[in-house]
Amino acid sequence: MIVDSGTGGGEWTFRVVFFHMADANPLLGITHTFFDGATLLHECYFLKPEDSRQLDWTKQIIKQVSAFDFLPQDNAEEPVIAQKLLPASLELPRYGTVVKAKVYTGLKDIYCRGNENEFSDYCGLFGQVRHTEIAFKWNKEKGRFFQE
């Protein structure tokens, strides 16, 4: 893991993890995350270096997670608002083969302190979060992560 504290304006974190496929070829997981206390930006990629036709296999390897994976199914909030207030990210393992999807709920402390702001009307969204983590287990035979 590489952490760049920069100039105090936030922190970039990079993580690179190798997984093995059943045929012994590598699968490379890469995440980079920016967090400054109020903003969480996150990207995750899964790459198969041996495949010259297609390098990025993220969509085929793991389910794309969003705020709605942590909310009740009948939640009808605007997607842009839900994603802004409840950003989701994938955490690659330091050990083992389980990737954790996490939702960050800390923005409640910024936007729901009683002062009026552009997100005040959406503070009830934080109380609807069912869980803050989803585990995905690596299956090297199928070459995918599956929700535990």
JOJOUR-V927100 format. One line per field, one symbol per residue. psi: psi as a letter, one per 40 degrees, with the letter a starting at -180 (. if undefined). Layout:
psi = ???
//
This chain:
psi = hhhhebeefahhhhhhhhihideeiihhhhihhhhedehhhhihihigdehedhdheddedihhiideeeiidehfihdddddddghiihhiidiafhhhhihheeedddefeeihieedeededdeehdieihhhhhhddefihih.
//
